[in-house]
């Protein structure tokens, strides 16, 4: 191998490593931007300004289509604005489209998934889709989302009543 060839290979390796570093920094910048957008959207949502929250969540999702928390909170914003179809689409995305499976920690995954089930149950309940609401409440309950909630006991009672009503309905058929 001649000196010039060795130099060329060395340059390529250095460029490749530097290129990897550039990608790493770009990924860090993207993660930081998604986090900032998510936090801004969440702050607007907590201040009861869901219309202001939507652009932040939309942009966060545009940058990182796997950001489950942005889908979840965007769904809540849609729900607050009365757009139940869009809310359900976001809750469904969290639950069904494997966005949650890409999240690093199991604890966060279960928490996010439980919230998505609970929010989807509330929408189904509003739409008087009782069977689907009951299934989603059950899933939220299995994930521990109803523990410690003031409405938790009322929801568990509703589930029991719904199950009894469903059984009575099946027997009449």
Secondary structure as GFF3:
##gff-version 3
##sequence-region A 1 173
A	DSSP	alpha_helix	3	46	.	.	.	ID=ss1
A	DSSP	alpha_helix	50	63	.	.	.	ID=ss2
A	DSSP	alpha_helix	68	80	.	.	.	ID=ss3
A	DSSP	alpha_helix	84	96	.	.	.	ID=ss4
A	DSSP	three_ten_helix	100	102	.	.	.	ID=ss5
A	DSSP	alpha_helix	106	126	.	.	.	ID=ss6
A	DSSP	alpha_helix	130	142	.	.	.	ID=ss7
A	DSSP	alpha_helix	152	172	.	.	.	ID=ss8
###
